[in-house]
């Protein structure tokens, strides 16, 4: 999902939406994650969220090294 911080902000923040995550209605969900990507996301999610919150950054730091758009 792409974040939307308001008019004329044009940021590039995005989210990998996991399970039944709730996002503000002005965020746009797009695309899908294939089974390989979902397995990776499951590994990231198993450690939980930083600070034990309900949502936010993963407890384990993640670096996206590449993305394939098909």
N, C-alpha and C positions, 0 to 999 in steps of 0.2 A: 504494500500500500504506500502511496505517496502522501507525505505530510502536507498540510496546508496551514501555514502560519498567518494567513490573511492576505488581503489585496497587495499586489506589487512586491511580495516577498521573494518569490521565485527561488526558493531553496531547493536542495537536492536530497533532503532527508527521506529515507524510506524504511519500511518495516517488513519483516517476514512475519506474516500473520500466522499464529500457531493455535490450533484447535479453535476454541470459541472466544478468542480475543475480541475485546470490544474496542472500537476506535471511534473517534468523533465522526459525525455524519459528513463533515466536509473533507474527510480523507478519502482518497480514491483507491479502491482495491482493484488490482489488475494482475493478470498472469496466474500461473499455477506452478507448483513445485513437483517435479517428477519423483519417482520412488527413491532414486539415489539421493536426491537433494533432501527429501523428507527424512530419510535415515540419518543424514548428517544433522538436520534440524532436531531430530529426536535426541541425538547425542548431546547437543548443546543444551537442550531444554531439561535434560535429566538432572543437571546440577542446580537448576532453579534460577531465580532472579536475584541480582545483586541486592544485598541488604535484606533479603527475605520478603520483599514487597510482592504484591499480586501481579504487577506488570513492571516493565522497565528493561534495563540492560541485563544481559545474561550474567550470571555469577562468574562464569569463566570467560575471560576476554576472547573475542572472536575477530579474526581478520579475514575479510573477503579478498582472496587473491585473484579470482577470475569469475566471470559471469558469461554464460552462453545464452544468447537470445535466439530462439528458433522460430 
